[in-house]
Amino acid sequence: MGLTAHPAMRIGPYDLPNNVFVAPMAGVTDRPFRQLCKRLGAGHAVSEMAASNPRLWNSVKTSRRLDHEGESDPIAVQIAGSDPGMMAQAAVFNVGKGARIIDINMGCPAKKVCNVAAGSALLRDEDLVARILEAVVRACEPLGVPVTLKTRTGWRRADRNVLRVARRAQDIGIAALALHGRTREDLYMGEAEYETIAAVKAELAIPVIANGDIDSPEKARSVLEATGADAVMIGRAAQGRPWLFREIDHYLRTGTRLPAPTQSEMRELLLQHLDDHYRFYGEYTGVRTARKHIGWYLGSLPGGPQFCAQLNLIENTRDQWQAVADWFDRPATPASRLAA
């Protein structure tokens, strides 16, 4: 197989700029992070999960998740729940708030999601899965909005039922399927099962997106080759490394590696990310939720973990931002490129 990338992918009426996507991650893929990843080469980004329960729609947390101001189209919103009617209602509500693609979460392994029989817990009930998909597709069709599905290979290893679920999803009218190569039982442990993704891709005519353990340009290419998938979806590996998207896209197109960002570019990106983050969350929440992002960026750099431990004591955004800027400017920091 040559080094050329797969052609850019299409979801419904939308041609996406490339086939390197950001995975939806609760508490991570907020609007500032999605916009940054798109700017740094991600072809598509799905929002973190929005609840399907109408009682939660006016909560501060949910209304933040539904804020897409300034985000480039097509805006994709992920919804989660287990009631078909409520999920259809949530889809229509989110389209009214600017969603151009609705994504259904049947992949989240978190206990609080599975305990309400949503996320990957739904894989135990294939008929309920079909009813949810039918209700959401039916609600979105007249609005011209494609529906995608993110799921796992099954509820547990002894019962990998994704092939049956995927065939039904395609028959119902799902526009694309993102598949994390693990069962619910696996959480994030062990190796992703790329052979299961390959089996699903071989069965379906709709685009299939491979997700799980993709953390480098070389890994992205080998996963595309091993699975035949149309795109890759990057989750945890992009935390604190949003430039990974341009590195993977460049490698898939050219077969050559982009140089890693310099520390001065990383400084600029992180400070800009923090500015956007504070504006989005406000003072109180902003300073607290920024800590994990700063930890991801700096955690693997010399002196980073010690600095982050001190940083956690800072209680306002102005001092937090300044401390990060000063840390990069200290004489001990070589202006060299970061390790890949």
C-alpha positions as CSV (number, residue, x, y, z in Angstrom):
1,M,0.0,0.0,0.0
2,G,1.4,3.4,-0.9
3,L,1.8,6.4,1.3
4,T,-1.2,8.4,0.0
5,A,-3.9,9.2,2.4
6,H,-7.4,7.8,1.9
7,P,-9.6,10.4,0.1
8,A,-11.1,12.9,2.5
9,M,-14.3,11.5,4.0
10,R,-17.9,12.5,3.5
11,I,-20.7,12.4,6.2
12,G,-24.1,13.1,4.7
13,P,-23.8,16.3,2.6
14,Y,-20.5,17.3,4.2
15,D,-17.0,16.8,2.6
16,L,-14.5,16.8,5.5
17,P,-11.1,18.3,4.9
18,N,-9.3,15.1,5.9
19,N,-9.8,11.8,7.7
20,V,-8.1,12.5,11.1
21,F,-10.9,13.2,13.7
22,V,-11.1,14.2,17.3
23,A,-12.9,11.7,19.5
24,P,-15.6,13.1,21.9
25,M,-14.3,13.0,25.4
26,A,-16.3,14.0,28.4
27,G,-14.8,17.0,30.2
28,V,-12.2,17.4,27.4
29,T,-13.6,18.1,24.0
30,D,-15.2,21.4,24.9
31,R,-15.5,24.2,22.3
32,P,-12.0,25.8,22.9
33,F,-10.3,22.4,22.6
34,R,-12.3,21.4,19.5
35,Q,-11.5,24.7,17.8
36,L,-7.8,24.3,18.6
37,C,-7.7,20.8,17.2
38,K,-9.5,21.8,14.0
39,R,-7.1,24.7,13.6
40,L,-4.2,22.3,14.0
41,G,-5.4,19.9,11.3
42,A,-8.3,17.8,12.7
43,G,-10.8,17.2,9.9
44,H,-13.7,16.7,12.2
45,A,-14.5,17.0,15.9
46,V,-17.5,15.7,17.8
47,S,-18.6,17.5,20.9
48,E,-18.5,16.0,24.4
49,M,-21.7,14.2,25.3
50,A,-24.9,16.2,25.8
51,A,-27.7,14.7,28.0
52,S,-30.9,13.7,26.3
53,N,-32.9,14.5,29.4
54,P,-34.8,17.8,28.7
55,R,-34.6,18.7,32.5
56,L,-30.9,19.1,32.1
57,W,-30.9,21.3,29.0
58,N,-30.9,24.6,30.8
59,S,-28.2,23.6,33.3
60,V,-25.0,25.6,33.0
61,K,-23.0,22.5,32.2
62,T,-25.3,21.5,29.3
63,S,-25.7,25.0,27.9
64,R,-21.9,25.3,27.8
65,R,-21.7,22.0,25.9
66,L,-24.3,23.4,23.4
67,D,-22.3,26.6,22.8
68,H,-20.8,26.4,19.3
69,E,-20.2,30.1,18.6
70,G,-17.4,30.6,16.1
71,E,-16.9,26.9,15.5
72,S,-16.4,25.8,11.9
73,D,-19.1,23.7,10.3
74,P,-20.1,21.0,10.2
75,I,-20.8,21.1,14.0
76,A,-21.3,17.6,15.3
77,V,-23.0,17.1,18.7
78,Q,-23.0,13.8,20.6
79,I,-26.1,12.8,22.5
80,A,-26.5,10.1,25.1
81,G,-29.5,8.4,26.6
82,S,-31.6,5.3,26.5
83,D,-35.1,6.5,25.8
84,P,-35.8,6.6,22.0
85,G,-38.4,9.5,22.2
86,M,-36.1,11.6,24.4
87,M,-33.1,11.0,22.2
88,A,-35.1,12.1,19.1
89,Q,-36.2,15.2,21.0
90,A,-32.6,15.9,22.1
91,A,-31.4,15.6,18.5
92,V,-34.0,18.1,17.2
93,F,-33.2,20.4,20.2
94,N,-29.5,20.3,19.3
95,V,-30.1,20.9,15.6
96,G,-31.9,24.1,16.7
97,K,-28.8,25.0,18.6
98,G,-26.6,24.7,15.6
99,A,-25.7,21.0,15.2
100,R,-25.2,19.9,11.6
101,I,-24.5,16.3,12.4
102,I,-25.9,14.3,15.4
103,D,-23.7,11.6,16.9
104,I,-25.2,8.9,19.1
105,N,-23.1,7.7,22.0
106,M,-23.1,3.9,22.5
107,G,-19.4,3.7,23.4
108,C,-19.0,5.4,26.7
109,P,-17.9,2.8,29.4
110,A,-18.3,5.2,32.4
111,K,-20.3,3.6,35.2
112,K,-22.5,6.7,35.7
113,V,-23.5,6.4,32.0
114,C,-23.8,2.6,32.0
115,N,-25.8,2.6,35.2
116,V,-28.6,4.5,33.5
117,A,-28.4,1.9,30.6
118,A,-26.9,4.5,28.2
119,G,-23.5,4.5,26.4
120,S,-22.0,1.1,25.8
121,A,-24.6,-0.5,28.2
122,L,-27.1,-0.3,25.3
123,L,-25.2,-3.0,23.5
124,R,-26.9,-5.5,25.8
125,D,-30.2,-4.8,24.1
126,E,-30.0,-4.7,20.3
127,D,-33.7,-4.1,19.8
128,L,-33.5,-1.0,22.0
129,V,-30.4,0.1,20.1
130,A,-32.4,-0.2,16.8
131,R,-35.4,1.7,18.3
132,I,-33.1,4.6,19.4
133,L,-31.3,4.8,16.0
134,E,-34.7,4.7,14.2
135,A,-36.2,7.5,16.3
136,V,-33.2,9.8,15.9
137,V,-32.7,9.1,12.2
138,R,-36.4,9.7,11.6
139,A,-36.4,13.0,13.6
140,C,-33.3,14.3,11.8
141,E,-34.1,13.2,8.2
142,P,-36.6,16.0,7.5
143,L,-34.1,18.5,8.8
144,G,-31.4,17.2,6.4
145,V,-29.1,16.3,9.3
146,P,-27.1,13.0,9.1
147,V,-26.8,10.8,12.2
148,T,-23.6,9.0,13.1
149,L,-23.0,6.3,15.7
150,K,-20.0,5.8,18.1
151,T,-19.9,2.4,19.7
152,R,-17.7,-0.4,21.0
153,T,-17.2,-4.0,19.8
154,G,-19.6,-5.4,22.4
155,W,-20.7,-5.3,26.0
156,R,-18.2,-8.0,27.0
157,R,-15.6,-10.1,25.3
158,A,-17.8,-13.2,25.4
159,D,-20.4,-11.4,23.3
160,R,-18.9,-9.1,20.7
161,N,-22.1,-8.2,18.8
162,V,-21.0,-5.1,16.9
163,L,-21.4,-6.8,13.5
164,R,-25.1,-7.3,14.1
165,V,-25.4,-3.8,15.6
166,A,-23.5,-2.2,12.7
167,R,-25.6,-4.0,10.0
168,R,-28.8,-2.8,11.7
169,A,-27.4,0.7,12.0
170,Q,-26.6,0.9,8.3
171,D,-30.1,-0.5,7.4
172,I,-31.7,2.2,9.6
173,G,-29.8,5.0,7.8
174,I,-26.8,5.8,10.0
175,A,-24.4,7.9,7.9
176,A,-21.1,6.7,9.5
177,L,-19.9,4.5,12.3
178,A,-17.0,5.2,14.7
179,L,-15.8,2.1,16.4
180,H,-13.6,1.9,19.4
181,G,-11.9,-1.5,19.2
182,R,-12.7,-2.6,22.8
183,T,-15.7,-4.0,24.6
184,R,-17.3,-2.2,27.5
185,E,-15.7,-4.8,29.8
186,D,-12.2,-3.7,28.6
187,L,-12.7,0.0,29.5
188,Y,-9.4,1.4,28.2
189,M,-7.2,-1.6,29.0
190,G,-5.5,-4.1,26.7
191,E,-4.9,-3.7,23.0
192,A,-7.6,-2.3,20.6
193,E,-9.1,-5.1,18.4
194,Y,-8.3,-3.8,14.9
195,E,-9.4,-7.1,13.4
196,T,-13.0,-6.5,14.7
197,I,-12.9,-3.1,13.1
198,A,-11.7,-4.6,9.8
199,A,-14.5,-7.2,9.9
200,V,-17.1,-4.4,10.4
201,K,-15.6,-2.3,7.6
202,A,-15.7,-5.3,5.2
203,E,-19.5,-5.7,5.9
204,L,-20.6,-2.1,5.6
205,A,-21.0,0.4,2.7
206,I,-21.1,3.4,5.0
207,P,-17.8,5.1,6.2
208,V,-16.2,3.4,9.3
209,I,-13.9,5.4,11.6
210,A,-11.3,3.4,13.6
211,N,-10.7,4.5,17.2
212,G,-8.5,3.2,20.0
213,D,-4.7,3.5,20.8
214,I,-3.8,5.7,17.9
215,D,-1.1,7.9,19.2
216,S,1.4,8.6,16.4
217,P,1.4,9.2,12.6
218,E,2.9,5.7,12.0
219,K,0.2,4.1,14.1
220,A,-2.6,5.9,12.3
221,R,-1.3,4.7,9.0
222,S,-0.9,1.1,10.2
223,V,-4.5,1.1,11.6
224,L,-5.9,2.5,8.4
225,E,-4.1,-0.3,6.5
226,A,-5.0,-3.0,8.9
227,T,-8.7,-2.1,9.1
228,G,-9.5,-0.6,5.7
229,A,-11.3,2.1,7.8
230,D,-12.1,5.4,6.1
231,A,-10.8,7.6,8.9
232,V,-9.0,7.5,12.3
233,M,-10.3,9.1,15.5
234,I,-7.9,10.2,18.1
235,G,-8.8,10.6,21.8
236,R,-6.5,10.4,24.8
237,A,-3.3,10.8,22.8
238,A,-4.4,14.3,21.8
239,Q,-4.7,15.5,25.4
240,G,-1.9,18.2,25.7
241,R,-0.8,17.3,22.1
242,P,-3.3,19.0,19.8
243,W,-0.7,19.3,17.0
244,L,-0.9,15.5,16.7
245,F,-3.7,16.0,14.1
246,R,-1.5,18.0,11.7
247,E,1.3,15.5,12.2
248,I,-0.9,12.6,11.3
249,D,-2.6,14.3,8.4
250,H,0.8,15.4,7.0
251,Y,2.2,11.9,7.3
252,L,-0.8,10.2,5.7
253,R,-0.5,12.6,2.8
254,T,3.2,12.7,2.3
255,G,4.8,9.7,4.1
256,T,7.1,12.2,5.9
257,R,7.1,13.4,9.5
258,L,6.5,17.0,10.4
259,P,9.0,18.3,12.9
260,A,7.6,18.4,16.5
261,P,6.6,21.9,17.6
262,T,9.3,24.1,19.3
263,Q,8.8,25.0,22.9
264,S,8.1,28.6,21.8
265,E,5.2,27.4,19.5
266,M,3.9,25.2,22.3
267,R,4.0,28.1,24.7
268,E,2.0,30.2,22.2
269,L,-0.5,27.4,21.6
270,L,-1.0,26.7,25.3
271,L,-1.4,30.4,26.3
272,Q,-3.9,30.9,23.5
273,H,-5.8,27.8,24.6
274,L,-5.9,29.1,28.1
275,D,-7.2,32.5,26.9
276,D,-10.0,30.8,25.0
277,H,-10.7,28.4,27.9
278,Y,-11.0,31.2,30.5
279,R,-13.3,33.2,28.2
280,F,-15.5,30.1,27.7
281,Y,-15.7,29.0,31.4
282,G,-15.3,32.2,33.3
283,E,-13.1,32.9,36.2
284,Y,-14.1,30.3,38.9
285,T,-14.6,27.2,36.6
286,G,-11.9,28.4,34.1
287,V,-9.0,28.3,36.5
288,R,-10.0,24.9,37.9
289,T,-10.7,23.1,34.6
290,A,-7.6,24.5,33.0
291,R,-5.4,22.6,35.4
292,K,-5.8,19.2,33.7
293,H,-5.0,20.7,30.3
294,I,-1.9,22.4,31.6
295,G,-0.9,19.1,33.2
296,W,-1.3,17.2,29.9
297,Y,0.8,19.7,28.0
298,L,3.6,20.0,30.5
299,G,3.5,16.6,32.3
300,S,6.1,14.9,30.2
301,L,8.5,17.9,30.1
302,P,11.5,18.2,32.5
303,G,10.2,19.9,35.7
304,G,6.6,19.8,34.4
305,P,5.0,17.7,37.0
306,Q,6.6,19.7,39.9
307,F,5.5,22.9,38.3
308,C,1.9,21.6,37.8
309,A,1.7,20.6,41.5
310,Q,2.5,24.2,42.5
311,L,0.2,25.6,39.9
312,N,-2.8,23.8,41.4
313,L,-2.5,26.2,44.4
314,I,-3.2,29.2,42.2
315,E,-6.9,30.3,42.4
316,N,-7.2,33.0,39.7
317,T,-6.9,32.9,35.9
318,R,-4.6,35.9,35.6
319,D,-1.9,34.4,37.9
320,Q,-2.3,30.9,36.4
321,W,-1.8,32.3,32.9
322,Q,1.3,34.3,34.0
323,A,2.8,31.4,35.8
324,V,2.6,29.2,32.7
325,A,4.1,32.1,30.6
326,D,6.9,32.6,33.1
327,W,7.7,28.8,33.3
328,F,8.3,28.7,29.5
329,D,10.5,31.9,29.7
330,R,12.8,30.6,32.5
331,P,16.4,30.3,31.4
332,A,16.5,26.6,32.0
333,T,14.1,26.0,29.1
334,P,15.9,25.1,25.9
335,A,14.0,26.5,22.9
336,S,14.5,23.2,21.2
337,R,11.9,21.0,19.6
338,L,9.8,18.8,21.8
339,A,10.4,15.1,21.7
340,A,7.9,13.4,19.4
